């Protein structure tokens, strides 16, 4: 089995609804997503996938939608305020936890046709969440 990985750094803000800890307040992270692809075979170039394909499909999506953006639950009362002021935000159906952000990136990689098996989101240098098949 062959595996390749690409790390993507990005900055984002969020807060969690229905949560009693410090993360109930708006705050930000310097996050890192690690995308792992897997296949039993290589292509005619001897590659599982070109790393630039991951960059083109996943990193570009992260840059366009998540980087320097507030990630918020669709019911967050701050959404209309940010919308009115023209601020960047991305609405999620679920709480924007590390687990749900990892799943979101996994789903985007899968939609791009990449053989993704796992995405890990590092929220801090010591805390991460993983989603995979």
N, CA, C and O of each residue as an XYZ file, in Angstrom:
532
protein
N       0.848     -1.177      0.000
C       0.000      0.000      0.000
C       0.891      1.238      0.000
O       1.839      1.337      0.779
N       0.574      2.171     -0.880
C       1.303      3.432     -0.960
C       0.507      4.513     -0.247
O      -0.723      4.526     -0.293
N       1.219      5.417      0.411
C       0.592      6.561      1.079
C       1.410      7.807      0.806
O       2.640      7.768      0.815
N       0.723      8.908      0.563
C       1.369     10.215      0.492
C       0.568     11.169      1.369
O      -0.610     10.948      1.648
N       1.232     12.227      1.793
C       0.572     13.216      2.651
C       1.025     14.612      2.252
O       2.144     14.812      1.779
N       0.146     15.554      2.449
C       0.476     16.961      2.261
C      -0.056     17.725      3.468
O      -1.178     17.499      3.922
N       0.769     18.628      3.975
C       0.378     19.487      5.086
C      -0.008     20.855      4.535
O       0.669     21.402      3.665
N      -1.104     21.396      5.056
C      -1.601     22.699      4.616
C      -1.824     23.557      5.853
O      -2.651     23.227      6.703
N      -1.091     24.651      5.953
C      -1.240     25.579      7.068
C      -2.268     26.645      6.715
O      -2.302     27.137      5.587
N      -3.097     26.993      7.676
C      -4.051     28.078      7.473
C      -4.490     28.632      8.821
O      -4.394     27.958      9.846
N      -4.967     29.859      8.803
C      -5.449     30.525     10.012
C      -6.964     30.622      9.942
O      -7.529     30.896      8.883
N      -7.607     30.401     11.057
C      -9.060     30.497     11.090
C      -9.525     30.896     12.481
O      -8.810     30.722     13.468
N     -10.725     31.428     12.537
C     -11.358     31.727     13.803
C     -12.623     30.895     13.926
O     -13.155     30.407     12.929
N     -13.097     30.738     15.142
C     -14.348     30.023     15.362
C     -14.804     30.240     16.794
O     -14.116     30.863     17.602
N     -15.959     29.721     17.077
C     -16.425     29.558     18.452
C     -17.432     28.430     18.433
O     -18.019     28.117     17.397
N     -17.627     27.817     19.599
C     -18.520     26.669     19.699
C     -19.801     27.066     20.427
O     -19.763     27.704     21.478
N     -20.917     26.682     19.857
C     -22.210     26.884     20.510
C     -22.486     25.717     21.453
O     -21.962     24.620     21.264
N     -23.315     25.962     22.470
C     -23.693     24.920     23.442
C     -22.468     24.300     24.099
O     -22.396     23.085     24.282
N     -21.515     25.140     24.448
C     -20.256     24.693     25.035
C     -19.938     25.629     26.191
O     -20.096     26.844     26.067
N     -19.493     25.078     27.309
C     -19.258     25.900     28.500
C     -17.810     26.341     28.687
O     -17.537     27.185     29.540
N     -16.886     25.796     27.919
C     -15.475     26.149     28.086
C     -15.109     27.447     27.397
O     -15.975     28.169     26.904
N     -13.802     27.739     27.366
C     -13.308     28.985     26.779
C     -13.633     29.107     25.291
O     -13.737     30.217     24.769
N     -13.793     27.986     24.615
C     -14.039     28.014     23.171
C     -15.442     28.492     22.807
O     -15.803     28.510     21.631
N     -16.238     28.880     23.808
C     -17.545     29.468     23.503
C     -17.381     30.917     23.039
O     -18.325     31.515     22.521
N     -16.186     31.481     23.223
C     -15.894     32.846     22.795
C     -15.204     32.829     21.434
O     -14.501     31.875     21.102
N     -15.406     33.877     20.655
C     -14.699     34.006     19.380
C     -13.195     34.005     19.636
O     -12.704     34.726     20.505
N     -12.473     33.196     18.876
C     -11.024     33.118     19.019
C     -10.448     32.511     17.742
O     -11.197     32.060     16.877
N      -9.134     32.498     17.623
C      -8.510     32.005     16.404
C      -7.437     30.970     16.643
O      -6.963     30.782     17.763
N      -7.061     30.294     15.550
C      -6.034     29.255     15.580
C      -5.136     29.359     14.352
O      -5.570     29.780     13.279
N      -3.903     28.976     14.526
C      -3.004     28.708     13.408
C      -3.063     27.205     13.209
O      -2.343     26.456     13.869
N      -3.913     26.770     12.306
C      -4.156     25.346     12.125
C      -3.294     24.735     11.036
O      -2.682     25.430     10.224
N      -3.271     23.415     11.049
C      -2.579     22.658     10.006
C      -3.419     21.437      9.688
O      -3.779     20.667     10.578
N      -3.730     21.266      8.402
C      -4.427     20.072      7.948
C      -3.412     19.144      7.297
O      -2.603     19.574      6.475
N      -3.459     17.877      7.669
C      -2.610     16.857      7.062
C      -3.539     15.914      6.295
O      -4.362     15.215      6.886
N      -3.390     15.910      4.976
C      -4.241     15.100      4.108
C      -3.446     13.880      3.691
O      -2.362     14.011      3.124
N      -3.976     12.681      3.967
C      -3.289     11.427      3.631
C      -4.084     10.706      2.549
O      -5.280     10.453      2.692
N      -3.391     10.386      1.470
C      -3.970      9.646      0.346
C      -3.342      8.263      0.312
O      -2.203      8.075      0.741
N      -4.093      7.297     -0.201
C      -3.615      5.912     -0.206
C      -4.097      5.206     -1.463
O      -5.203      5.448     -1.947
N      -3.231      4.313     -1.990
C      -3.597      3.489     -3.134
C      -2.691      2.268     -3.184
O      -1.554      2.294     -2.713
N      -3.213      1.215     -3.758
C      -2.408      0.005     -3.947
C      -1.547      0.105     -5.197
O      -0.607     -0.673     -5.363
N      -1.857      1.057     -6.085
C      -1.125      1.168     -7.338
C      -0.620      2.589     -7.549
O      -1.085      3.535     -6.914
N       0.335      2.713     -8.449
C       0.878      4.005     -8.852
C       0.504      4.255    -10.305
O       0.211      3.316    -11.046
N       0.514      5.504    -10.709
C       0.187      5.828    -12.096
C       1.404      5.603    -13.006
O       2.435      5.102    -12.558
N       1.276      5.974    -14.274
C       2.335      5.752    -15.258
C       3.617      6.524    -14.934
O       4.677      6.209    -15.475
N       3.532      7.537    -14.051
C       4.711      8.308    -13.644
C       5.391      7.712    -12.418
O       6.457      8.165    -12.001
N       4.757      6.687    -11.848
C       5.276      6.117    -10.605
C       4.817      6.889     -9.382
O       5.472      6.863     -8.340
N       3.676      7.585     -9.511
C       3.140      8.400     -8.413
C       1.763      7.909     -8.016
O       0.990      7.437     -8.850
N       1.468      8.027     -6.730
C       0.091      7.819     -6.266
C      -0.746      8.984     -6.776
O      -1.808      8.787     -7.367
N      -0.269     10.173     -6.546
C      -0.857     11.416     -7.065
C       0.234     12.471     -6.992
O       1.091     12.426     -6.109
N       0.204     13.403     -7.901
C       1.158     14.508     -7.867
C       0.784     15.419     -6.695
O      -0.385     15.764     -6.522
N       1.776     15.807     -5.896
C       1.495     16.676     -4.759
C       0.818     17.971     -5.202
O       0.035     18.548     -4.447
N       1.110     18.427     -6.406
C       0.471     19.655     -6.891
C      -1.025     19.458     -7.107
O      -1.780     20.429     -7.066
N      -1.477     18.212     -7.338
C      -2.913     17.948     -7.453
C      -3.613     18.182     -6.113
O      -4.725     18.708     -6.069
N      -2.961     17.794     -5.040
C      -3.527     18.041     -3.707
C      -3.587     19.542     -3.468
O      -4.579     20.069     -2.965
N      -2.503     20.222     -3.839
C      -2.475     21.676     -3.678
C      -3.572     22.336     -4.494
O      -4.277     23.215     -3.999
N      -3.717     21.915     -5.739
C      -4.699     22.527     -6.632
C      -6.122     22.336     -6.130
O      -6.925     23.268     -6.176
N      -6.439     21.144     -5.654
C      -7.820     20.852     -5.272
C      -8.131     21.176     -3.808
O      -9.154     21.795     -3.518
N      -7.265     20.767     -2.894
C      -7.587     20.916     -1.473
C      -7.051     22.232     -0.918
O      -7.790     22.978     -0.275
N      -5.779     22.523     -1.158
C      -5.229     23.749     -0.595
C      -5.931     24.979     -1.177
O      -6.205     25.935     -0.452
N      -6.218     24.958     -2.460
C      -6.926     26.097     -3.057
C      -8.297     26.278     -2.402
O      -8.702     27.406     -2.122
N      -9.020     25.166     -2.154
C     -10.322     25.265     -1.509
C     -10.177     25.828     -0.090
O     -10.953     26.691      0.320
N      -9.190     25.342      0.649
C      -8.948     25.856      2.006
C      -8.614     27.347      1.945
O      -9.162     28.137      2.714
N      -7.715     27.736      1.030
C      -7.349     29.150      0.899
C      -8.559     30.015      0.578
O      -8.702     31.111      1.122
N      -9.429     29.531     -0.301
C     -10.589     30.312     -0.739
C     -11.722     30.359      0.281
O     -12.466     31.339      0.328
N     -11.864     29.312      1.100
C     -13.036     29.219      1.977
C     -12.752     29.242      3.481
O     -13.601     29.690      4.252
N     -11.578     28.770      3.915
C     -11.327     28.638      5.347
C     -10.237     29.553      5.882
O     -10.314     29.989      7.031
N      -9.229     29.852      5.079
C      -8.087     30.627      5.561
C      -8.506     32.062      5.897
O      -9.176     32.726      5.106
N      -8.102     32.525      7.075
C      -8.444     33.858      7.568
C      -9.953     34.108      7.516
O     -10.418     35.164      7.088
N     -10.692     33.103      7.966
C     -12.145     33.131      7.930
C     -12.693     32.652      9.270
O     -12.099     31.790      9.919
N     -13.828     33.213      9.681
C     -14.519     32.713     10.874
C     -15.368     31.517     10.456
O     -16.203     31.629      9.558
N     -15.159     30.380     11.101
C     -15.940     29.168     10.851
C     -16.997     29.096     11.952
O     -16.674     29.024     13.138
N     -18.256     29.118     11.540
C     -19.337     29.245     12.510
C     -20.468     28.265     12.224
O     -20.699     27.886     11.076
N     -21.162     27.866     13.266
C     -22.377     27.067     13.120
C     -23.446     27.956     12.482
O     -23.498     29.157     12.746
N     -24.281     27.373     11.659
C     -25.295     28.155     10.931
C     -26.246     28.901     11.864
O     -26.837     29.903     11.461
N     -26.408     28.430     13.111
C     -27.299     29.092     14.067
C     -26.595     30.137     14.927
O     -27.221     30.726     15.808
N     -25.315     30.377     14.690
C     -24.574     31.342     15.502
C     -25.165     32.740     15.288
O     -25.294     33.181     14.147
N     -25.522     33.436     16.360
C     -26.145     34.757     16.205
C     -25.215     35.829     15.624
O     -25.684     36.902     15.246
N     -23.930     35.565     15.548
C     -23.002     36.550     14.981
C     -23.015     36.525     13.447
O     -22.533     37.469     12.821
N     -23.554     35.472     12.832
C     -23.555     35.337     11.371
C     -24.207     36.534     10.679
O     -23.604     37.087      9.760
N     -25.412     36.963     11.076
C     -26.007     38.120     10.389
C     -25.180     39.402     10.535
O     -25.125     40.219      9.616
N     -24.548     39.567     11.676
C     -23.720     40.757     11.911
C     -22.514     40.747     10.970
O     -22.202     41.763     10.349
N     -21.841     39.611     10.866
C     -20.684     39.509      9.980
C     -21.095     39.697      8.525
O     -20.394     40.340      7.744
N     -22.247     39.123      8.174
C     -22.756     39.272      6.807
C     -23.022     40.747      6.486
O     -22.649     41.238      5.421
N     -23.664     41.435      7.413
C     -23.998     42.849      7.225
C     -22.742     43.708      7.067
O     -22.746     44.696      6.332
N     -21.678     43.328      7.755
C     -20.442     44.119      7.723
C     -19.457     43.668      6.647
O     -18.369     44.230      6.522
N     -19.842     42.646      5.867
C     -18.984     42.186      4.784
C     -17.751     41.430      5.238
O     -16.750     41.378      4.524
N     -17.820     40.848      6.415
C     -16.690     40.079      6.943
C     -16.701     38.663      6.378
O     -17.740     38.150      5.963
N     -15.515     38.040      6.371
C     -15.388     36.656      5.888
C     -15.890     35.691      6.954
O     -15.511     35.781      8.122
N     -16.744     34.772      6.536
C     -17.164     33.693      7.430
C     -17.595     32.516      6.569
O     -17.957     32.673      5.403
N     -17.546     31.337      7.171
C     -17.953     30.104      6.516
C     -18.928     29.414      7.454
O     -18.604     29.166      8.616
N     -20.109     29.106      6.963
C     -21.159     28.519      7.790
C     -21.124     27.000      7.666
O     -21.066     26.450      6.567
N     -21.161     26.341      8.811
C     -21.183     24.879      8.874
C     -22.504     24.427      9.490
O     -23.090     25.130     10.313
N     -22.962     23.251      9.082
C     -24.182     22.685      9.666
C     -23.935     22.171     11.074
O     -24.873     22.030     11.858
N     -22.684     21.892     11.397
C     -22.312     21.374     12.713
C     -21.426     22.394     13.424
O     -20.922     23.326     12.797
N     -21.238     22.220     14.712
C     -20.315     23.056     15.455
C     -18.934     22.969     14.797
O     -18.518     21.872     14.426
N     -18.217     24.071     14.639
C     -16.919     24.055     13.969
C     -15.795     23.546     14.881
O     -14.813     24.244     15.136
N     -15.967     22.328     15.356
C     -14.936     21.677     16.174
C     -13.809     21.183     15.278
O     -13.970     21.116     14.060
N     -12.688     20.842     15.860
C     -11.573     20.280     15.086
C     -12.029     19.015     14.359
O     -11.640     18.777     13.215
N     -12.847     18.213     15.021
C     -13.351     16.978     14.413
C     -14.174     17.271     13.155
O     -13.993     16.630     12.120
N     -15.076     18.244     13.260
C     -15.938     18.566     12.124
C     -15.191     19.282     11.000
O     -15.530     19.111      9.829
N     -14.190     20.073     11.337
C     -13.381     20.718     10.296
C     -12.554     19.670      9.565
O     -12.413     19.745      8.344
N     -12.005     18.694     10.284
C     -11.265     17.597      9.639
C     -12.179     16.843      8.678
O     -11.767     16.514      7.566
N     -13.401     16.571      9.088
C     -14.347     15.873      8.219
C     -14.710     16.720      6.993
O     -14.835     16.191      5.888
N     -14.874     18.007      7.182
C     -15.182     18.915      6.075
C     -14.076     18.868      5.015
O     -14.365     18.766      3.823
N     -12.826     18.941      5.438
C     -11.699     18.898      4.503
C     -11.608     17.528      3.843
O     -11.327     17.434      2.649
N     -11.842     16.470      4.608
C     -11.868     15.117      4.053
C     -12.904     15.032      2.928
O     -12.609     14.532      1.843
N     -14.104     15.516      3.192
C     -15.183     15.467      2.197
C     -14.820     16.250      0.939
O     -15.128     15.808     -0.167
N     -14.179     17.391      1.085
C     -13.776     18.198     -0.081
C     -12.714     17.465     -0.894
O     -12.745     17.509     -2.124
N     -11.778     16.794     -0.232
C     -10.759     16.019     -0.949
C     -11.400     14.856     -1.696
O     -11.021     14.559     -2.828
N     -12.364     14.201     -1.070
C     -13.086     13.088     -1.693
C     -13.869     13.578     -2.913
O     -13.853     12.938     -3.964
N     -14.554     14.718     -2.766
C     -15.308     15.305     -3.883
C     -14.408     15.643     -5.067
O     -14.846     15.608     -6.216
N     -13.150     15.969     -4.782
C     -12.188     16.296     -5.842
C     -11.663     15.042     -6.535
O     -10.892     15.134     -7.490
N     -12.080     13.873     -6.055
C     -11.656     12.618     -6.670
C     -10.332     12.090     -6.164
O      -9.769     11.168     -6.753
N      -9.830     12.653     -5.089
C      -8.562     12.187     -4.526
C      -8.804     10.959     -3.648
O      -9.831     10.877     -2.974
N      -7.870     10.005     -3.651
C      -8.040      8.794     -2.832
C      -7.678      9.027     -1.359
O      -6.804      8.361     -0.806
N      -8.370      9.983     -0.746
C      -8.101     10.368      0.634
C      -8.582      9.274      1.583
O      -9.660      8.708      1.400
N      -7.769      8.985      2.598
C      -8.163      8.018      3.620
C      -8.226      8.653      5.004
O      -8.824      8.098      5.926
N      -7.594      9.837      5.142
C      -7.545     10.433      6.467
C      -7.165     11.906      6.374
O      -6.314     12.291      5.572
N      -7.805     12.719      7.201
C      -7.425     14.117      7.370
C      -7.284     14.373      8.859
O      -8.176     14.056      9.645
N      -6.162     14.946      9.234
C      -5.939     15.357     10.612
C      -5.866     16.871     10.647
O      -5.130     17.481      9.871
N      -6.624     17.476     11.542
C      -6.561     18.915     11.738
C      -5.859     19.188     13.062
O      -6.345     18.813     14.129
N      -4.715     19.843     12.972
C      -4.000     20.295     14.160
C      -4.533     21.673     14.508
O      -4.324     22.633     13.766
N      -5.230     21.770     15.647
C      -5.788     23.043     16.089
C      -4.722     23.868     16.816
O      -4.687     25.094     16.716
N      -3.870     23.174     17.538
C      -2.710     23.772     18.208
C      -1.558     22.787     18.018
O      -1.770     21.678     17.527
N      -0.332     23.183     18.404
C       0.777     22.227     18.259
C       0.615     20.942     19.081
O       1.309     19.958     18.826
N      -0.295     20.942     20.063
C      -0.482     19.762     20.909
C      -1.838     19.093     20.783
O      -2.057     18.040     21.381
N      -2.754     19.677     20.020
C      -4.118     19.137     19.945
C      -4.546     18.947     18.500
O      -4.461     19.867     17.686
N      -5.007     17.744     18.196
C      -5.487     17.476     16.843
C      -6.651     16.490     16.862
O      -6.868     15.756     17.826
N      -7.390     16.508     15.752
C      -8.498     15.576     15.541
C      -8.357     14.971     14.153
O      -7.893     15.629     13.222
N      -8.761     13.718     14.023
C      -8.613     13.004     12.746
C      -9.954     12.452     12.304
O     -10.752     11.974     13.111
N     -10.184     12.532     10.988
C     -11.353     11.906     10.383
C     -10.875     11.083      9.189
O     -10.034     11.529      8.410
N     -11.422      9.881      9.059
C     -11.042      9.038      7.925
C     -12.027      7.917      7.699
O     -12.976      7.706      8.455
N     -11.751      7.208      6.615
C     -12.591      6.060      6.272
C     -12.483      4.969      7.310
O     -13.125      3.927      7.180
